[in-house]
């Protein structure tokens, strides 16, 4: 098998190859990007440097430089996905360096933010929520947005702050606002938070009794810097989940002054009624009242009004 140098020698002696090679060089040197680079370095770049750099110049032109041509980062056609080429002078040579494209920068920032956000059983749309996409068309959403924004701006680790108890009809954006708060905290303050979908979390906690992982899961939830409990009241209530799961979480967070958020279709009074009756039909008003005392200590109630955003 002949080596590459011998192959190139034979090709260079071929008239048609030489002709095509010269055409390629003319196309490269006439390209507006190459002309702009040469003009910017007039007096620094010699003919000899250009002659030694045809393959570098060709490499530069062969790579896509406009991210608008890619629908997503996964469809990037470049050798290094998410990176665009730039021509530079380095130690007397023309080199091609690669820098992150706009889509790559956005994805890296999103991944960096997501490291601060844990979730249990939450849809992807909530985990990618942002303040910028939270609709303010209805006046009933403005107060909730302003309080959420103020919380993020004023939050400091160790500072005693109340979370929000967001309640309202189905589909008005309560859960979305939780996700937006979590992302904003991660982006602006590098603060860890956890968003937990209550019905599935309670079911998981019951199942964890069999493998004795209940305590470990409970510890992870109750001690996170900012906790968000989504859709409380949608679960089937039992004495065990109320008194042995929800109660210890809230008690710990109350003692440690850790911000806690809730969403619910119920207001305070309606939630207390829900907590008073177990799936067995047992009435336990005193225990429900104790849970509500903790929720009220940890939160300020905010009603979100407006049309169903999911319709």
Order of alpha helices (4+ residues) and beta strands (2+ residues): alpha-alpha-alpha-alpha-alpha-beta-beta-alpha-beta-alpha-alpha-beta-alpha-beta-alpha-alpha-beta-alpha-beta-alpha-alpha-beta
